[in-house]
Amino acid sequence: RKFFPMHPDLQFAGLLPPLDAPHHLRRGDVASFREGVVVDKDAGEDGSYVDCGVPNTLVQIDRVLSPGLRCTVQLDPKSYATSKKGSMKGVVVSPTTPRDQDGIYWGYTTRMASSIKAIFDECPYEGGYDMKVGTSERGDVSIDNPKFRLAKKESLKKSDVDEERFNHLIIVFGGVAGIEESVDADESMPLSGEDSKKMFDVWVNIAPYQGSRTIRTEEAVFITLSRLSPYISKNGMASEAEKASPMKQKAVVKKTDDVEFSDEAVSEESSDDEES
């Protein structure tokens, strides 16, 4: 409420489906990380006080920050019960720390782009996005195709697993008339709307059996993220597997090779009916 005061434009926001994200903590939650706002209260030269939503308690952080600033604070879960009433200690960390350290989804950031070309040109990651997905009802591949996968066009004909990996994925949604209209409206784009798919590694139709004439962008976001989630997860799991030591991978393979199977032996999962 301190960041988003009452405003006529937000009067119906409560009717929207709630995210209930991990960083939207409830009153009595005991968490290692919290989002907070620096309050205008003197904490000396060594820190500041932050309102992190802990009932009747301010968190004293290790830095001097300006009042009204939002920050991510790391807390010792034990301090909820052991700290003096009205105050507890915390450490300011990067907003990405909850995700990097504990794998917790910690919200999103918003970047304004003046045009569709600026989306790519102003990418905050060094080297840009290495997997670009465009969504369109005119996509050249359907997500229902059994052979669909998130892969660059040049690697679809190859079996090299390394070419499937990506670090920074971007998914682009168009308006009612699609991405093509945005490309045509961008005078700095060398492409025409009809050639929009050349901008992407994957040009996919997420809802090939849609019954309505159009799909609203806010609907397309939910549909696309849910349908692409298994493929994005595969990329993450494969990356973790590649980090495993060669010795561990070798040991697992060897153990598998030593297993012998026999049709004469009864499986432990067989039922009594099958044995008789």
N, C-alpha and C positions, 0 to 999 in steps of 0.2 A: 504493500500500500504506500510505502514511502517513495518508491520509484514510480508507481503508476497511480496517481491520485484519481479521484472520481472525475470522469469526463463524459460528456454526452456521447462521444463516439464509441465509448466502451460500455455503455449502459446495458447492452445485451450480450456482453462477453460471457456471462455466466451460463448462457444457453448452449455454448459450444461444448463439444465433447472434451472432458478434462484429460490432460496428458498424464497426470499422476506420476511424473518422472521422479527418479531417486533424489534429485536435488530439491524437490518440492516436499520438504519434510513436514510431518505433522507435529503437533505441539509436544507430545511426550516422547518423540523418537530420540534414541541415543545413537548418534552417528559420529563417525570419525571426521567427516567433512561437512561444512555448512557454508551457505552463502550468507553474506551479511552486509550491512551498511554502516559506515563509520559515523558515530554520533558526535555531537558537539559537547564533549565532556573532557575535562583536563585529566590526562593519565600520566602526566609528568613528561620528561624528556626522552623516555625510553620506549614509548609506545602510544597506542590509542585505544579507545573503547569502540567495540563493534556490537551492534544489535544483530545477533544471528538467529533470533526467533526462539531462543531458550527462555522459558517462562521466568519472568522477574529476574533475569540475569543478563549482564553484559559480559562480553568476552574481551579481555585485555590482550591485545596483540603485540608483537615484537617490533613494530614499525610505527613511525609517526606519519599518519595519512590525513588528508584533508577531509573534513566532515562532508557527508553526502556521497562519498566514494564507495562503490561496490567492490567487494573483495571475497575471495575464497579462503576460508580459514580451516586449518587442520586442528583437531581437538583430540585429547586423550579420552576415550570413552569412560575411563574410570573417574575422570574429573567431574562428570555430571553428579556423582554422589559425594565426592571428597572435597570439592572446592567450597570455599566460603560462600555463604549465601549472598547473592547479589553480584558475584563476580567469579570468573574463571579464566584460565590462561589458554591462549591459542597462538598459532603460528600462521602467518600469511603465506600462502602457496600459490602456484600458478593454477589457473582455472582448468588446466589439462591434467593436473596431478591426480585427481580422483580416478580418471580414466586410465592414465599411464601406470599408476601404482596398484590400483585395486580392480581395474576393468569395469568401473561403474560409469554408466551413461550420465553425463553431467551437462546436458543441455546443448545448445547450439549458439553459434554467433551469426550475425547478419552482415552481409557485405552488399552495398548498393553499387550496381553497375549501370552506367549510362546507356549501354547498348549491348546487344548480344555478343558483339566482337569483344567488348570490354570484359565480359565474363571470363574469357580465356586470356586476354592480354594482361589483365590485372590479377592473375592467379597468385595467391600468396605463397605458393610452394615453389621451391627452386626446381626448375625443369618443367613446371606446369603440371597439368593433369595427365596421367599416363593411361587413364581409361575413361573415355568420353562416351556417354550413352545418350542418344537422342530418342525421345518417345514420340510416336506419331501413329495415327491410324493408317497411314500409308507406309508404315515401316516395311523394309524388305525382308524382315524375318519376324516370325511370330514366337512369342514366349512359350506357346504351346507346342512348338516344334520339338520333338524328342532330342534333336541334335543341338538345340540352343545352348549356348554358353557365353559367358562374358570373356570374349577374346578378340584381339585385334584381327582385322580381316586377313592380314598376311600370315597369321599363325593358325588360322582355321584349317589349313591344308597340311599343317605340320603336327608332329607329335611331341615336340619339345615342350616339356612342362614349364620350364622357366619363362616361356613367352606368355604363359597364362597369368603370371603374377602381376599385381599392380599395387601401388602404394597410395595413390590419390585418385579416387573415383569421383566423377561428376555426372549427375543425371539432370538433363535439361527438359523442362516442360514448356509447352507453348500455350498460347491463349486459346480462345474458341476456334480461331482459324489455324491454329498450329504454329509450330516453329517457323514454318515457311514464311508466314506473314511478318514475323519479327526480322527475318533475314532480309526480306524485300524492303522493310522500313529503315534498315540500317544502311545509310549511304556509303559508309566506309567499308562495307563488305564487298569483296571482289566476286562473290557468288550470287546467284539468283536464288529465289526461294525454292525453285524446283531442284536445285542442286544442294539443298541443305544437308542431306545425308553425308556429303563429302567431308563435313566438319567433324564427324563422329566415327568412333571405332565400331560402335554398335548402333544400328538404326532399327528400333524394335517396336512392334505393335504389342502393347501390353494387354489390351482387351479386344482380341479379334472377334469376339462374339457379342460385342456391345449391342444392346437393343435400342438405346436412345441415339438421337442424332449427334449429340455431343456429350462429352464428359467434362464436368467442371474441373478446373485446375486443382481445387482443394480435394476433390474426389480422386483425381488422378494421382495425387501424391500418396494417399493411403494405399490405393490399389498397386501402384508401381513399387513402393517400398516393400509391401508384403510379398509381392510376387518375385522380386529380385533378391529378397533376403537370403534364400537358400544358396544362391550363386555367390553372393557377397561373402557369406559365411564360409563357403568352400575355399575362397581365396585366403581368408584368415587362418583356417585350420591347416591349409597347405603350407602357409608361411611358418606356422609354429612347428610343423613337422620337419621343415627344412632346417630349423634351428637345432634340432636334436643332434647329438653327437653321432658321428659315423659308427662308433663302436656299438652304441645302443641300437642303431638301425640294423647293423650286421647281426647282432645277437638275436634280435627279434626274427629276422629272416631265417637264421639257422634253426631256431627253435621250431619254427613253422615247418621247415623242411624235414625235421626229424619225426614228425607225427605220421603214424601209419593208420590207415583206415581199412576196415574189413566189413564186408557185407554180412559175415557170419555172426559178428558180435552184435549184441543187442544194445541199442543206444540207451543212455541213461534217461533220455527224455521220452522214451517209448512208454506207452500206457500198458496196463495189465491186459487189456483187450488185444493189443497188438502182439504181446508175448504169447498169448494162448492161440 
